[in-house]
């Protein structure tokens, strides 16, 4: 039996910086978005940040695309 992943649980807010991060890590969505905006695709980002899974990378990119304006304003 396959276990489904609730993607809503993959991104949380860091209590110290109040920025979205990948749950259980200190890697921010902003860092993933920065690598993506430099021309890296999800697989390249996952290879570069090999402590993260491809699922975590896609969750961060989904969060970024869904909240692009808010993240841009936070810069």
PDB file of N, H, CA, C and O in Angstrom:
ATOM      1  N   UNK A   1       0.835  -1.179   0.000  1.00  0.00           N
ATOM      2  CA  UNK A   1       0.000   0.000   0.000  1.00  0.00           C
ATOM      3  C   UNK A   1       0.885   1.250   0.000  1.00  0.00           C
ATOM      4  O   UNK A   1       1.841   1.337   0.771  1.00  0.00           O
ATOM      5  N   UNK A   2       0.572   2.194  -0.848  1.00  0.00           N
ATOM      6  H   UNK A   2      -0.204   2.123  -1.474  1.00  0.00           H
ATOM      7  CA  UNK A   2       1.332   3.427  -0.957  1.00  0.00           C
ATOM      8  C   UNK A   2       0.859   4.446   0.076  1.00  0.00           C
ATOM      9  O   UNK A   2      -0.340   4.597   0.313  1.00  0.00           O
ATOM     10  N   UNK A   3       1.808   5.137   0.680  1.00  0.00           N
ATOM     11  H   UNK A   3       2.781   5.015   0.488  1.00  0.00           H
ATOM     12  CA  UNK A   3       1.482   6.203   1.619  1.00  0.00           C
ATOM     13  C   UNK A   3       1.466   7.518   0.855  1.00  0.00           C
ATOM     14  O   UNK A   3       2.431   7.857   0.171  1.00  0.00           O
ATOM     15  N   UNK A   4       0.382   8.249   0.972  1.00  0.00           N
ATOM     16  H   UNK A   4      -0.402   7.974   1.528  1.00  0.00           H
ATOM     17  CA  UNK A   4       0.277   9.553   0.313  1.00  0.00           C
ATOM     18  C   UNK A   4       0.947  10.622   1.161  1.00  0.00           C
ATOM     19  O   UNK A   4       0.904  10.570   2.391  1.00  0.00           O
ATOM     20  N   UNK A   5       1.554  11.574   0.508  1.00  0.00           N
ATOM     21  H   UNK A   5       1.589  11.616  -0.490  1.00  0.00           H
ATOM     22  CA  UNK A   5       2.200  12.693   1.183  1.00  0.00           C
ATOM     23  C   UNK A   5       1.304  13.906   1.118  1.00  0.00           C
ATOM     24  O   UNK A   5       0.871  14.311   0.039  1.00  0.00           O
ATOM     25  N   UNK A   6       1.025  14.485   2.268  1.00  0.00           N
ATOM     26  H   UNK A   6       1.377  14.156   3.144  1.00  0.00           H
ATOM     27  CA  UNK A   6       0.269  15.732   2.325  1.00  0.00           C
ATOM     28  C   UNK A   6       1.244  16.865   2.042  1.00  0.00           C
ATOM     29  O   UNK A   6       2.022  17.252   2.914  1.00  0.00           O
ATOM     30  N   UNK A   7       1.205  17.394   0.826  1.00  0.00           N
ATOM     31  H   UNK A   7       0.574  17.080   0.118  1.00  0.00           H
ATOM     32  CA  UNK A   7       2.197  18.407   0.456  1.00  0.00           C
ATOM     33  C   UNK A   7       2.086  19.675   1.290  1.00  0.00           C
ATOM     34  O   UNK A   7       3.036  20.454   1.360  1.00  0.00           O
ATOM     35  N   UNK A   8       0.953  19.889   1.913  1.00  0.00           N
ATOM     36  H   UNK A   8       0.181  19.256   1.856  1.00  0.00           H
ATOM     37  CA  UNK A   8       0.798  21.040   2.795  1.00  0.00           C
ATOM     38  C   UNK A   8       1.683  20.964   4.027  1.00  0.00           C
ATOM     39  O   UNK A   8       1.890  21.965   4.713  1.00  0.00           O
ATOM     40  N   UNK A   9       2.200  19.785   4.305  1.00  0.00           N
ATOM     41  H   UNK A   9       2.031  18.972   3.747  1.00  0.00           H
ATOM     42  CA  UNK A   9       3.077  19.596   5.464  1.00  0.00           C
ATOM     43  C   UNK A   9       4.553  19.763   5.123  1.00  0.00           C
ATOM     44  O   UNK A   9       5.403  19.675   6.009  1.00  0.00           O
ATOM     45  N   UNK A  10       4.867  20.002   3.859  1.00  0.00           N
ATOM     46  H   UNK A  10       4.176  20.073   3.139  1.00  0.00           H
ATOM     47  CA  UNK A  10       6.263  20.069   3.441  1.00  0.00           C
ATOM     48  C   UNK A  10       6.893  21.451   3.591  1.00  0.00           C
ATOM     49  O   UNK A  10       8.117  21.579   3.580  1.00  0.00           O
ATOM     50  N   UNK A  11       6.069  22.477   3.730  1.00  0.00           N
ATOM     51  H   UNK A  11       5.074  22.372   3.739  1.00  0.00           H
ATOM     52  CA  UNK A  11       6.570  23.848   3.905  1.00  0.00           C
ATOM     53  C   UNK A  11       6.010  24.394   5.216  1.00  0.00           C
ATOM     54  O   UNK A  11       4.811  24.298   5.478  1.00  0.00           O
ATOM     55  N   UNK A  12       6.882  24.962   6.027  1.00  0.00           N
ATOM     56  H   UNK A  12       7.856  25.040   5.814  1.00  0.00           H
ATOM     57  CA  UNK A  12       6.462  25.584   7.283  1.00  0.00           C
ATOM     58  C   UNK A  12       7.096  26.972   7.364  1.00  0.00           C
ATOM     59  O   UNK A  12       7.891  27.356   6.506  1.00  0.00           O
ATOM     60  N   UNK A  13       6.738  27.703   8.389  1.00  0.00           N
ATOM     61  H   UNK A  13       6.092  27.391   9.086  1.00  0.00           H
ATOM     62  CA  UNK A  13       7.321  29.022   8.617  1.00  0.00           C
ATOM     63  C   UNK A  13       8.357  28.919   9.722  1.00  0.00           C
ATOM     64  O   UNK A  13       8.078  28.411  10.808  1.00  0.00           O
ATOM     65  N   UNK A  14       9.540  29.400   9.436  1.00  0.00           N
ATOM     66  H   UNK A  14       9.767  29.812   8.554  1.00  0.00           H
ATOM     67  CA  UNK A  14      10.598  29.414  10.445  1.00  0.00           C
ATOM     68  C   UNK A  14      10.210  30.407  11.533  1.00  0.00           C
ATOM     69  O   UNK A  14       9.945  31.571  11.229  1.00  0.00           O
ATOM     70  N   UNK A  15      10.169  29.980  12.792  1.00  0.00           N
ATOM     71  H   UNK A  15      10.383  29.035  13.040  1.00  0.00           H
ATOM     72  CA  UNK A  15       9.738  30.890  13.857  1.00  0.00           C
ATOM     73  C   UNK A  15      10.692  32.048  14.114  1.00  0.00           C
ATOM     74  O   UNK A  15      10.286  33.065  14.676  1.00  0.00           O
ATOM     75  N   UNK A  16      11.946  31.911  13.716  1.00  0.00           N
ATOM     76  H   UNK A  16      12.276  31.085  13.259  1.00  0.00           H
ATOM     77  CA  UNK A  16      12.929  32.971  13.958  1.00  0.00           C
ATOM     78  C   UNK A  16      12.923  34.030  12.867  1.00  0.00           C
ATOM     79  O   UNK A  16      13.012  35.226  13.148  1.00  0.00           O
ATOM     80  N   UNK A  17      12.817  33.584  11.621  1.00  0.00           N
ATOM     81  H   UNK A  17      12.744  32.614  11.393  1.00  0.00           H
ATOM     82  CA  UNK A  17      12.872  34.537  10.505  1.00  0.00           C
ATOM     83  C   UNK A  17      11.496  34.852   9.936  1.00  0.00           C
ATOM     84  O   UNK A  17      11.336  35.812   9.182  1.00  0.00           O
ATOM     85  N   UNK A  18      10.511  34.052  10.294  1.00  0.00           N
ATOM     86  H   UNK A  18      10.640  33.272  10.907  1.00  0.00           H
ATOM     87  CA  UNK A  18       9.148  34.190   9.792  1.00  0.00           C
ATOM     88  C   UNK A  18       9.075  33.994   8.271  1.00  0.00           C
ATOM     89  O   UNK A  18       8.183  34.527   7.611  1.00  0.00           O
ATOM     90  N   UNK A  19      10.020  33.226   7.729  1.00  0.00           N
ATOM     91  H   UNK A  19      10.744  32.793   8.266  1.00  0.00           H
ATOM     92  CA  UNK A  19      10.061  32.934   6.291  1.00  0.00           C
ATOM     93  C   UNK A  19       9.703  31.476   6.053  1.00  0.00           C
ATOM     94  O   UNK A  19       9.945  30.627   6.911  1.00  0.00           O
ATOM     95  N   UNK A  20       9.128  31.181   4.892  1.00  0.00           N
ATOM     96  H   UNK A  20       8.931  31.871   4.195  1.00  0.00           H
ATOM     97  CA  UNK A  20       8.796  29.788   4.588  1.00  0.00           C
ATOM     98  C   UNK A  20      10.059  28.964   4.331  1.00  0.00           C
ATOM     99  O   UNK A  20      10.957  29.376   3.598  1.00  0.00           O
ATOM    100  N   UNK A  21      10.098  27.793   4.956  1.00  0.00           N
ATOM    101  H   UNK A  21       9.368  27.457   5.552  1.00  0.00           H
ATOM    102  CA  UNK A  21      11.222  26.865   4.799  1.00  0.00           C
ATOM    103  C   UNK A  21      10.684  25.470   4.534  1.00  0.00           C
ATOM    104  O   UNK A  21       9.511  25.186   4.775  1.00  0.00           O
ATOM    105  N   UNK A  22      11.547  24.614   4.040  1.00  0.00           N
ATOM    106  H   UNK A  22      12.500  24.845   3.845  1.00  0.00           H
ATOM    107  CA  UNK A  22      11.189  23.219   3.878  1.00  0.00           C
ATOM    108  C   UNK A  22      11.179  22.589   5.269  1.00  0.00           C
ATOM    109  O   UNK A  22      12.162  22.673   6.006  1.00  0.00           O
ATOM    110  N   UNK A  23      10.073  21.968   5.614  1.00  0.00           N
ATOM    111  H   UNK A  23       9.275  21.900   5.016  1.00  0.00           H
ATOM    112  CA  UNK A  23       9.881  21.388   6.941  1.00  0.00           C
ATOM    113  C   UNK A  23      11.044  20.470   7.319  1.00  0.00           C
ATOM    114  O   UNK A  23      11.476  19.627   6.533  1.00  0.00           O
ATOM    115  N   UNK A  24      11.536  20.659   8.543  1.00  0.00           N
ATOM    116  H   UNK A  24      11.185  21.344   9.181  1.00  0.00           H
ATOM    117  CA  UNK A  24      12.614  19.819   9.053  1.00  0.00           C
ATOM    118  C   UNK A  24      13.995  20.231   8.591  1.00  0.00           C
ATOM    119  O   UNK A  24      14.980  19.552   8.882  1.00  0.00           O
ATOM    120  N   UNK A  25      14.074  21.347   7.867  1.00  0.00           N
ATOM    121  H   UNK A  25      13.274  21.898   7.631  1.00  0.00           H
ATOM    122  CA  UNK A  25      15.365  21.846   7.380  1.00  0.00           C
ATOM    123  C   UNK A  25      15.449  23.340   7.666  1.00  0.00           C
ATOM    124  O   UNK A  25      14.497  23.948   8.156  1.00  0.00           O
ATOM    125  N   UNK A  26      16.574  23.904   7.361  1.00  0.00           N
ATOM    126  H   UNK A  26      17.347  23.410   6.963  1.00  0.00           H
ATOM    127  CA  UNK A  26      16.729  25.356   7.435  1.00  0.00           C
ATOM    128  C   UNK A  26      16.756  25.957   6.044  1.00  0.00           C
ATOM    129  O   UNK A  26      17.068  27.137   5.883  1.00  0.00           O
ATOM    130  N   UNK A  27      16.429  25.150   5.028  1.00  0.00           N
ATOM    131  H   UNK A  27      16.176  24.192   5.159  1.00  0.00           H
ATOM    132  CA  UNK A  27      16.454  25.609   3.643  1.00  0.00           C
ATOM    133  C   UNK A  27      15.194  26.397   3.333  1.00  0.00           C
ATOM    134  O   UNK A  27      14.084  25.884   3.473  1.00  0.00           O
ATOM    135  N   UNK A  28      15.361  27.620   2.921  1.00  0.00           N
ATOM    136  H   UNK A  28      16.263  28.037   2.807  1.00  0.00           H
ATOM    137  CA  UNK A  28      14.212  28.484   2.667  1.00  0.00           C
ATOM    138  C   UNK A  28      13.660  28.292   1.256  1.00  0.00           C
ATOM    139  O   UNK A  28      14.375  27.904   0.332  1.00  0.00           O
ATOM    140  N   UNK A  29      12.393  28.571   1.124  1.00  0.00           N
ATOM    141  H   UNK A  29      11.812  28.887   1.874  1.00  0.00           H
ATOM    142  CA  UNK A  29      11.762  28.581  -0.197  1.00  0.00           C
ATOM    143  C   UNK A  29      12.462  29.624  -1.062  1.00  0.00           C
ATOM    144  O   UNK A  29      12.627  29.423  -2.265  1.00  0.00           O
ATOM    145  N   UNK A  30      12.859  30.699  -0.475  1.00  0.00           N
ATOM    146  H   UNK A  30      12.724  30.862   0.502  1.00  0.00           H
ATOM    147  CA  UNK A  30      13.551  31.768  -1.187  1.00  0.00           C
ATOM    148  C   UNK A  30      14.846  31.266  -1.840  1.00  0.00           C
ATOM    149  O   UNK A  30      15.172  31.657  -2.961  1.00  0.00           O
ATOM    150  N   UNK A  31      15.581  30.399  -1.133  1.00  0.00           N
ATOM    151  H   UNK A  31      15.317  30.082  -0.222  1.00  0.00           H
ATOM    152  CA  UNK A  31      16.820  29.844  -1.699  1.00  0.00           C
ATOM    153  C   UNK A  31      16.511  28.966  -2.906  1.00  0.00           C
ATOM    154  O   UNK A  31      17.193  29.043  -3.928  1.00  0.00           O
ATOM    155  N   UNK A  32      15.479  28.130  -2.782  1.00  0.00           N
ATOM    156  H   UNK A  32      14.926  28.068  -1.952  1.00  0.00           H
ATOM    157  CA  UNK A  32      15.081  27.266  -3.890  1.00  0.00           C
ATOM    158  C   UNK A  32      14.642  28.131  -5.070  1.00  0.00           C
ATOM    159  O   UNK A  32      15.020  27.866  -6.211  1.00  0.00           O
ATOM    160  N   UNK A  33      13.845  29.162  -4.796  1.00  0.00           N
ATOM    161  H   UNK A  33      13.538  29.377  -3.869  1.00  0.00           H
ATOM    162  CA  UNK A  33      13.369  30.050  -5.853  1.00  0.00           C
ATOM    163  C   UNK A  33      14.533  30.777  -6.528  1.00  0.00           C
ATOM    164  O   UNK A  33      14.521  30.982  -7.741  1.00  0.00           O
ATOM    165  N   UNK A  34      15.526  31.159  -5.750  1.00  0.00           N
ATOM    166  H   UNK A  34      15.537  30.992  -4.764  1.00  0.00           H
ATOM    167  CA  UNK A  34      16.696  31.821  -6.318  1.00  0.00           C
ATOM    168  C   UNK A  34      17.435  30.929  -7.299  1.00  0.00           C
ATOM    169  O   UNK A  34      17.827  31.373  -8.378  1.00  0.00           O
ATOM    170  N   UNK A  35      17.623  29.676  -6.926  1.00  0.00           N
ATOM    171  H   UNK A  35      17.304  29.316  -6.049  1.00  0.00           H
ATOM    172  CA  UNK A  35      18.290  28.727  -7.821  1.00  0.00           C
ATOM    173  C   UNK A  35      17.455  28.485  -9.071  1.00  0.00           C
ATOM    174  O   UNK A  35      17.990  28.372 -10.174  1.00  0.00           O
ATOM    175  N   UNK A  36      16.158  28.408  -8.892  1.00  0.00           N
ATOM    176  H   UNK A  36      15.723  28.500  -7.997  1.00  0.00           H
ATOM    177  CA  UNK A  36      15.236  28.217 -10.015  1.00  0.00           C
ATOM    178  C   UNK A  36      15.310  29.422 -10.966  1.00  0.00           C
ATOM    179  O   UNK A  36      15.356  29.249 -12.184  1.00  0.00           O
ATOM    180  N   UNK A  37      15.322  30.615 -10.420  1.00  0.00           N
ATOM    181  H   UNK A  37      15.285  30.755  -9.430  1.00  0.00           H
ATOM    182  CA  UNK A  37      15.363  31.829 -11.238  1.00  0.00           C
ATOM    183  C   UNK A  37      16.718  32.035 -11.913  1.00  0.00           C
ATOM    184  O   UNK A  37      16.834  32.846 -12.832  1.00  0.00           O
ATOM    185  N   UNK A  38      17.729  31.317 -11.470  1.00  0.00           N
ATOM    186  H   UNK A  38      17.634  30.658 -10.724  1.00  0.00           H
ATOM    187  CA  UNK A  38      19.040  31.341 -12.131  1.00  0.00           C
ATOM    188  C   UNK A  38      19.081  30.365 -13.303  1.00  0.00           C
ATOM    189  O   UNK A  38      20.100  30.249 -13.985  1.00  0.00           O
ATOM    190  N   UNK A  39      17.975  29.668 -13.534  1.00  0.00           N
ATOM    191  H   UNK A  39      17.148  29.763 -12.981  1.00  0.00           H
ATOM    192  CA  UNK A  39      17.899  28.769 -14.677  1.00  0.00           C
ATOM    193  C   UNK A  39      17.997  27.290 -14.353  1.00  0.00           C
ATOM    194  O   UNK A  39      17.997  26.460 -15.262  1.00  0.00           O
ATOM    195  N   UNK A  40      18.079  26.947 -13.076  1.00  0.00           N
ATOM    196  H   UNK A  40      18.078  27.621 -12.338  1.00  0.00           H
ATOM    197  CA  UNK A  40      18.141  25.543 -12.681  1.00  0.00           C
ATOM    198  C   UNK A  40      16.740  24.947 -12.648  1.00  0.00           C
ATOM    199  O   UNK A  40      15.798  25.595 -12.193  1.00  0.00           O
ATOM    200  N   UNK A  41      16.603  23.713 -13.129  1.00  0.00           N
ATOM    201  H   UNK A  41      17.369  23.187 -13.499  1.00  0.00           H
ATOM    202  CA  UNK A  41      15.301  23.047 -12.992  1.00  0.00           C
ATOM    203  C   UNK A  41      15.291  22.271 -11.678  1.00  0.00           C
ATOM    204  O   UNK A  41      16.302  22.216 -10.977  1.00  0.00           O
ATOM    205  N   UNK A  42      14.157  21.675 -11.348  1.00  0.00           N
ATOM    206  H   UNK A  42      13.336  21.720 -11.917  1.00  0.00           H
ATOM    207  CA  UNK A  42      13.999  21.003 -10.057  1.00  0.00           C
ATOM    208  C   UNK A  42      15.028  19.895  -9.856  1.00  0.00           C
ATOM    209  O   UNK A  42      15.572  19.744  -8.761  1.00  0.00           O
ATOM    210  N   UNK A  43      15.295  19.127 -10.897  1.00  0.00           N
ATOM    211  H   UNK A  43      14.853  19.250 -11.785  1.00  0.00           H
ATOM    212  CA  UNK A  43      16.251  18.035 -10.784  1.00  0.00           C
ATOM    213  C   UNK A  43      17.665  18.560 -10.526  1.00  0.00           C
ATOM    214  O   UNK A  43      18.412  17.967  -9.748  1.00  0.00           O
ATOM    215  N   UNK A  44      18.035  19.663 -11.171  1.00  0.00           N
ATOM    216  H   UNK A  44      17.428  20.145 -11.802  1.00  0.00           H
ATOM    217  CA  UNK A  44      19.351  20.264 -10.943  1.00  0.00           C
ATOM    218  C   UNK A  44      19.466  20.800  -9.518  1.00  0.00           C
ATOM    219  O   UNK A  44      20.510  20.662  -8.881  1.00  0.00           O
ATOM    220  N   UNK A  45      18.401  21.404  -9.025  1.00  0.00           N
ATOM    221  H   UNK A  45      17.553  21.516  -9.543  1.00  0.00           H
ATOM    222  CA  UNK A  45      18.401  21.912  -7.654  1.00  0.00           C
ATOM    223  C   UNK A  45      18.540  20.747  -6.673  1.00  0.00           C
ATOM    224  O   UNK A  45      19.293  20.844  -5.704  1.00  0.00           O
ATOM    225  N   UNK A  46      17.826  19.652  -6.914  1.00  0.00           N
ATOM    226  H   UNK A  46      17.214  19.573  -7.701  1.00  0.00           H
ATOM    227  CA  UNK A  46      17.902  18.481  -6.040  1.00  0.00           C
ATOM    228  C   UNK A  46      19.307  17.880  -6.037  1.00  0.00           C
ATOM    229  O   UNK A  46      19.781  17.418  -4.999  1.00  0.00           O
ATOM    230  N   UNK A  47      19.969  17.883  -7.180  1.00  0.00           N
ATOM    231  H   UNK A  47      19.584  18.259  -8.023  1.00  0.00           H
ATOM    232  CA  UNK A  47      21.349  17.385  -7.231  1.00  0.00           C
ATOM    233  C   UNK A  47      22.286  18.319  -6.466  1.00  0.00           C
ATOM    234  O   UNK A  47      23.201  17.869  -5.777  1.00  0.00           O
ATOM    235  N   UNK A  48      22.048  19.611  -6.595  1.00  0.00           N
ATOM    236  H   UNK A  48      21.305  19.976  -7.154  1.00  0.00           H
ATOM    237  CA  UNK A  48      22.904  20.591  -5.925  1.00  0.00           C
ATOM    238  C   UNK A  48      22.690  20.575  -4.404  1.00  0.00           C
ATOM    239  O   UNK A  48      23.645  20.653  -3.631  1.00  0.00           O
ATOM    240  N   UNK A  49      21.434  20.473  -3.996  1.00  0.00           N
ATOM    241  H   UNK A  49      20.658  20.410  -4.624  1.00  0.00           H
ATOM    242  CA  UNK A  49      21.093  20.422  -2.570  1.00  0.00           C
ATOM    243  C   UNK A  49      20.692  18.985  -2.238  1.00  0.00           C
ATOM    244  O   UNK A  49      19.526  18.699  -1.964  1.00  0.00           O
ATOM    245  N   UNK A  50      21.665  18.101  -2.266  1.00  0.00           N
ATOM    246  H   UNK A  50      22.611  18.334  -2.488  1.00  0.00           H
ATOM    247  CA  UNK A  50      21.370  16.668  -2.198  1.00  0.00           C
ATOM    248  C   UNK A  50      20.817  16.190  -0.860  1.00  0.00           C
ATOM    249  O   UNK A  50      20.475  15.014  -0.735  1.00  0.00           O
ATOM    250  N   UNK A  51      20.720  17.048   0.129  1.00  0.00           N
ATOM    251  H   UNK A  51      20.998  18.003   0.027  1.00  0.00           H
ATOM    252  CA  UNK A  51      20.086  16.681   1.389  1.00  0.00           C
ATOM    253  C   UNK A  51      18.557  16.755   1.280  1.00  0.00           C
ATOM    254  O   UNK A  51      17.839  16.295   2.168  1.00  0.00           O
ATOM    255  N   UNK A  52      18.078  17.334   0.190  1.00  0.00           N
ATOM    256  H   UNK A  52      18.662  17.707  -0.531  1.00  0.00           H
ATOM    257  CA  UNK A  52      16.631  17.482  -0.027  1.00  0.00           C
ATOM    258  C   UNK A  52      16.151  16.467  -1.060  1.00  0.00           C
ATOM    259  O   UNK A  52      16.908  16.033  -1.929  1.00  0.00           O
ATOM    260  N   UNK A  53      14.878  16.103  -0.946  1.00  0.00           N
ATOM    261  H   UNK A  53      14.263  16.456  -0.241  1.00  0.00           H
ATOM    262  CA  UNK A  53      14.297  15.199  -1.928  1.00  0.00           C
ATOM    263  C   UNK A  53      13.690  16.011  -3.065  1.00  0.00           C
ATOM    264  O   UNK A  53      13.435  17.207  -2.923  1.00  0.00           O
ATOM    265  N   UNK A  54      13.467  15.357  -4.174  1.00  0.00           N
ATOM    266  H   UNK A  54      13.674  14.385  -4.290  1.00  0.00           H
ATOM    267  CA  UNK A  54      12.820  16.027  -5.307  1.00  0.00           C
ATOM    268  C   UNK A  54      11.421  16.486  -4.905  1.00  0.00           C
ATOM    269  O   UNK A  54      10.951  17.519  -5.380  1.00  0.00           O
ATOM    270  N   UNK A  55      10.760  15.739  -4.045  1.00  0.00           N
ATOM    271  H   UNK A  55      11.141  14.900  -3.659  1.00  0.00           H
ATOM    272  CA  UNK A  55       9.434  16.125  -3.559  1.00  0.00           C
ATOM    273  C   UNK A  55       9.503  17.445  -2.801  1.00  0.00           C
ATOM    274  O   UNK A  55       8.642  18.307  -2.975  1.00  0.00           O
ATOM    275  N   UNK A  56      10.516  17.607  -1.965  1.00  0.00           N
ATOM    276  H   UNK A  56      11.216  16.907  -1.823  1.00  0.00           H
ATOM    277  CA  UNK A  56      10.681  18.859  -1.217  1.00  0.00           C
ATOM    278  C   UNK A  56      10.963  20.025  -2.152  1.00  0.00           C
ATOM    279  O   UNK A  56      10.467  21.131  -1.935  1.00  0.00           O
ATOM    280  N   UNK A  57      11.752  19.784  -3.183  1.00  0.00           N
ATOM    281  H   UNK A  57      12.154  18.885  -3.359  1.00  0.00           H
ATOM    282  CA  UNK A  57      12.054  20.843  -4.150  1.00  0.00           C
ATOM    283  C   UNK A  57      10.783  21.277  -4.872  1.00  0.00           C
ATOM    284  O   UNK A  57      10.512  22.472  -4.989  1.00  0.00           O
ATOM    285  N   UNK A  58      10.012  20.321  -5.351  1.00  0.00           N
ATOM    286  H   UNK A  58      10.232  19.350  -5.256  1.00  0.00           H
ATOM    287  CA  UNK A  58       8.766  20.666  -6.041  1.00  0.00           C
ATOM    288  C   UNK A  58       7.776  21.358  -5.111  1.00  0.00           C
ATOM    289  O   UNK A  58       7.047  22.250  -5.545  1.00  0.00           O
ATOM    290  N   UNK A  59       7.738  20.966  -3.850  1.00  0.00           N
ATOM    291  H   UNK A  59       8.330  20.241  -3.497  1.00  0.00           H
ATOM    292  CA  UNK A  59       6.858  21.639  -2.889  1.00  0.00           C
ATOM    293  C   UNK A  59       7.277  23.101  -2.727  1.00  0.00           C
ATOM    294  O   UNK A  59       6.430  23.994  -2.691  1.00  0.00           O
ATOM    295  N   UNK A  60       8.578  23.339  -2.629  1.00  0.00           N
ATOM    296  H   UNK A  60       9.266  22.613  -2.657  1.00  0.00           H
ATOM    297  CA  UNK A  60       9.074  24.713  -2.495  1.00  0.00           C
ATOM    298  C   UNK A  60       8.762  25.529  -3.741  1.00  0.00           C
ATOM    299  O   UNK A  60       8.368  26.691  -3.638  1.00  0.00           O
ATOM    300  N   UNK A  61       8.932  24.934  -4.916  1.00  0.00           N
ATOM    301  H   UNK A  61       9.252  23.990  -5.000  1.00  0.00           H
ATOM    302  CA  UNK A  61       8.632  25.647  -6.159  1.00  0.00           C
ATOM    303  C   UNK A  61       7.141  25.915  -6.295  1.00  0.00           C
ATOM    304  O   UNK A  61       6.742  26.974  -6.778  1.00  0.00           O
ATOM    305  N   UNK A  62       6.328  24.977  -5.878  1.00  0.00           N
ATOM    306  H   UNK A  62       6.652  24.116  -5.486  1.00  0.00           H
ATOM    307  CA  UNK A  62       4.872  25.186  -5.904  1.00  0.00           C
ATOM    308  C   UNK A  62       4.490  26.325  -4.978  1.00  0.00           C
ATOM    309  O   UNK A  62       3.694  27.192  -5.340  1.00  0.00           O
ATOM    310  N   UNK A  63       5.059  26.320  -3.782  1.00  0.00           N
ATOM    311  H   UNK A  63       5.705  25.616  -3.487  1.00  0.00           H
ATOM    312  CA  UNK A  63       4.790  27.402  -2.830  1.00  0.00           C
ATOM    313  C   UNK A  63       5.233  28.737  -3.416  1.00  0.00           C
ATOM    314  O   UNK A  63       4.513  29.731  -3.324  1.00  0.00           O
ATOM    315  N   UNK A  64       6.404  28.756  -4.011  1.00  0.00           N
ATOM    316  H   UNK A  64       6.989  27.949  -4.087  1.00  0.00           H
ATOM    317  CA  UNK A  64       6.923  29.980  -4.625  1.00  0.00           C
ATOM    318  C   UNK A  64       5.984  30.500  -5.701  1.00  0.00           C
ATOM    319  O   UNK A  64       5.646  31.684  -5.708  1.00  0.00           O
ATOM    320  N   UNK A  65       5.562  29.637  -6.604  1.00  0.00           N
ATOM    321  H   UNK A  65       5.836  28.675  -6.598  1.00  0.00           H
ATOM    322  CA  UNK A  65       4.687  30.075  -7.699  1.00  0.00           C
ATOM    323  C   UNK A  65       3.310  30.510  -7.191  1.00  0.00           C
ATOM    324  O   UNK A  65       2.704  31.422  -7.754  1.00  0.00           O
ATOM    325  N   UNK A  66       2.820  29.872  -6.146  1.00  0.00           N
ATOM    326  H   UNK A  66       3.313  29.131  -5.689  1.00  0.00           H
ATOM    327  CA  UNK A  66       1.517  30.229  -5.591  1.00  0.00           C
ATOM    328  C   UNK A  66       1.562  31.520  -4.783  1.00  0.00           C
ATOM    329  O   UNK A  66       0.533  32.165  -4.581  1.00  0.00           O
ATOM    330  N   UNK A  67       2.745  31.896  -4.322  1.00  0.00           N
ATOM    331  H   UNK A  67       3.581  31.372  -4.485  1.00  0.00           H
ATOM    332  CA  UNK A  67       2.880  33.062  -3.429  1.00  0.00           C
ATOM    333  C   UNK A  67       3.970  34.016  -3.887  1.00  0.00           C
ATOM    334  O   UNK A  67       4.602  34.689  -3.072  1.00  0.00           O
ATOM    335  N   UNK A  68       4.187  34.070  -5.191  1.00  0.00           N
ATOM    336  H   UNK A  68       3.674  33.523  -5.853  1.00  0.00           H
ATOM    337  CA  UNK A  68       5.282  34.850  -5.754  1.00  0.00           C
ATOM    338  C   UNK A  68       5.254  36.321  -5.313  1.00  0.00           C
ATOM    339  O   UNK A  68       6.291  36.868  -4.937  1.00  0.00           O
ATOM    340  N   UNK A  69       4.110  36.949  -5.356  1.00  0.00           N
ATOM    341  H   UNK A  69       3.268  36.505  -5.662  1.00  0.00           H
ATOM    342  CA  UNK A  69       4.015  38.364  -4.990  1.00  0.00           C
ATOM    343  C   UNK A  69       4.419  38.572  -3.549  1.00  0.00           C
ATOM    344  O   UNK A  69       5.196  39.483  -3.262  1.00  0.00           O
ATOM    345  N   UNK A  70       3.922  37.760  -2.629  1.00  0.00           N
ATOM    346  H   UNK A  70       3.291  37.020  -2.862  1.00  0.00           H
ATOM    347  CA  UNK A  70       4.246  37.906  -1.223  1.00  0.00           C
ATOM    348  C   UNK A  70       5.733  37.681  -0.974  1.00  0.00           C
ATOM    349  O   UNK A  70       6.347  38.398  -0.183  1.00  0.00           O
ATOM    350  N   UNK A  71       6.309  36.694  -1.642  1.00  0.00           N
ATOM    351  H   UNK A  71       5.811  36.112  -2.284  1.00  0.00           H
ATOM    352  CA  UNK A  71       7.734  36.424  -1.473  1.00  0.00           C
ATOM    353  C   UNK A  71       8.586  37.546  -2.047  1.00  0.00           C
ATOM    354  O   UNK A  71       9.624  37.889  -1.482  1.00  0.00           O
ATOM    355  N   UNK A  72       8.158  38.114  -3.156  1.00  0.00           N
ATOM    356  H   UNK A  72       7.315  37.835  -3.615  1.00  0.00           H
ATOM    357  CA  UNK A  72       8.889  39.221  -3.779  1.00  0.00           C
ATOM    358  C   UNK A  72       8.850  40.453  -2.866  1.00  0.00           C
ATOM    359  O   UNK A  72       9.854  41.152  -2.732  1.00  0.00           O
ATOM    360  N   UNK A  73       7.713  40.721  -2.246  1.00  0.00           N
ATOM    361  H   UNK A  73       6.897  40.154  -2.355  1.00  0.00           H
ATOM    362  CA  UNK A  73       7.581  41.862  -1.360  1.00  0.00           C
ATOM    363  C   UNK A  73       8.432  41.700  -0.096  1.00  0.00           C
ATOM    364  O   UNK A  73       8.837  42.686   0.520  1.00  0.00           O
ATOM    365  N   UNK A  74       8.697  40.447   0.281  1.00  0.00           N
ATOM    366  H   UNK A  74       8.368  39.646  -0.219  1.00  0.00           H
ATOM    367  CA  UNK A  74       9.476  40.189   1.496  1.00  0.00           C
ATOM    368  C   UNK A  74      10.972  40.375   1.262  1.00  0.00           C
ATOM    369  O   UNK A  74      11.745  40.336   2.219  1.00  0.00           O
ATOM    370  N   UNK A  75      11.397  40.575   0.028  1.00  0.00           N
ATOM    371  H   UNK A  75      10.769  40.606  -0.749  1.00  0.00           H
ATOM    372  CA  UNK A  75      12.838  40.708  -0.258  1.00  0.00           C
ATOM    373  C   UNK A  75      13.429  41.941   0.324  1.00  0.00           C
ATOM    374  O   UNK A  75      14.625  42.186   0.166  1.00  0.00           O
TER     375      UNK A  75
END
